[in-house]
Amino acid sequence: MTRRTSDALSRSDRVLIAALAIILATASAAVGASLTSRAAVKVAKAEPAVVKTEAVQPVKLTAADAVKNQLLAEHRCLSEVLYYEARGEGDKGQKAVAEVVFHRMNSGNYGHSICAVVYEGAGRPGCQFTFTCNGDLDRKKDDIAWLNSERLAAQILTDQAWRKDTTGGATNYHATTTEPVWAPTLVKTGQIGNHIFYRNAVARARNS
């Protein structure tokens, strides 16, 4: 992997690495607090007391809340692309798909966030990742495979799963069972599991 590729990968997750673990822990704590609150409400209902009700005030999101929500969304989008695109490929195959997402994000030719890259063109023909426009999102997930993709996505984003450029800077890939028309226009970088990876010829010259 070239120094430029390494620097690009570092830029893409500089904030996510430090923050996501805290965010996920905060979310878990919030769930626990919510359960405790519900239990307290049940106890209160058992007591014959007069309770004054107050108008519910709209919740104002702080800047920190907005960042947390964005990080959680990024984690979910990465989990989804790992699950729908490579859940049968093992950790190595799923990490390779993650590399493509990060390479796209850093290329400047796609979205500037994980979700923007994954959902580019979603809901219409020409979507970048098939699951976002073929109805897969409406189908029930395999619980074990989904939990594994969530785990791996969290490890990637918090730098617990070492991420290296195993795909040679690839920004595209396809299954071995298909032959897309765009494949001959790109540079093949290799095959991992049942996916063949490609990059743009210009990117190859720039990183060489």
RADA-V468742 format. One record per backbone hydrogen bond with DSSP energy under -0.5 kcal/mol. CO is the residue of the C=O (numbers start at 0). NH is the residue of the N-H. If there is no record, write none. Layout:
co=<CO;CO>
nh=<NH;NH>
//
This chain:
co=<1;2;3;4;5;6;7;8;9;10;12;13;14;15;18;19;20;21;22;23;24;25;26;27;28;29;30;31;32;33;34;35;36;37;38;39;40;41;42;42;43;46;48;49;58;61;62;63;64;65;66;67;68;69;70;71;72;73;74;75;76;77;78;79;80;81;82;85;88;89;90;91;92;93;94;95;96;97;98;99;100;101;102;103;103;103;112;113;114;116;118;119;120;123;127;128;129;129;130;131;134;135;140;141;142;143;144;145;146;147;148;149;150;151;152;153;154;154;155;159;161;163;164;171;173;174;179;181;182;185;186;189;191;193;194;195;196;196;197;197;198;199;200;201;202;203>
nh=<5;6;7;8;9;10;11;12;12;13;16;17;18;19;22;23;24;25;26;27;28;29;30;31;32;33;34;35;36;37;38;39;40;41;42;43;44;45;45;46;46;48;50;51;60;65;66;67;68;69;70;71;72;73;74;75;76;77;78;79;80;81;82;83;84;85;86;88;92;93;94;95;96;97;98;99;100;101;102;103;104;105;106;106;107;109;116;117;118;119;121;127;123;126;129;131;132;133;136;122;137;138;142;145;146;147;148;149;150;151;152;153;154;155;156;157;159;160;158;161;163;165;167;197;195;177;182;184;185;187;198;196;194;175;191;173;188;189;170;171;186;203;204;205;206;207>
//
